[in-house]
Amino acid sequence: MADTVDAAQAAERYVLLSALAGVPRPEPGPGPLYISGVACCRTCEEPIISARLKAVPGCCRCRECEEELGS
């Protein structure tokens, strides 16, 4: 029985790693600028609202600056 379970786990790991190899990984960005412990825009240095930080993890600009840059 242990050999069957070991084989199943090995097959599952192979399938998982194969699937993950095809998933593009985002390039890590610089992230926000922290001023006095507050996540701030790297362009205007104004605080980035928490909803944006949750929606776009690792964002480095506020919505307004991002729109101005056209990104």
N, C-alpha and C positions, 0 to 999 in steps of 0.2 A: 504494500500500500504506500509506503514512504516513497518508493521510486516513482510511482504514478503521480503523487503530489509534487515531488521535486520536478518531474518532467513538465507538469502543468504550470508550475510557477516559472520555470525557465522559458516556456513558450509564451506565457503572459508577459514576462519581462521583455522578450524579444519583440513582440508585437507593440508594446508600449514604447520602447525605445525607437523602433522603426517609425512609428507614427509621430513621435516628438521630433525626430530628425527632419521631418518635412515641414514643420511649423516654423514660419519666419519669426525671429526674435527681434523685438524693437531694439534699436541702438540706445544704450543708456545716454540720456542727455545730462546737461549740467544741473538740471533741477532748479528750484527756486533759490533766490538769494535770501538768506535768513538775516533779518535785522532785529535785534533784541528778541530773538526766538520766534519771530513772526515770518511766515513764508511771504516773500515779496517778489514782485516782478523784476527781472534783471534789466529791463529797459527803463521803466519809469520809477522803480523802487517803491511803488505803492503796494499795499497788502493784496494778495491774491485771495479771493473769497474761497471759503472751504468747499463749497459745492463744485467749483472748478478743479480744485485739488483732488477731490474724490472722483470726478468725471474723467480727468486727464492726469493720471498719476505721473509725477515727474515733470509736469509742465514748468516752464521757466519764465513764462510771461503771462500777464493778465489778459483777459479776453480782448480788451480794447487794443492793446499793443500788438497782440497776435493778428487781429483783423487789419491793423494798419500795415503790418509787414506782408499781409497777403498769404500767410502760411496756412 
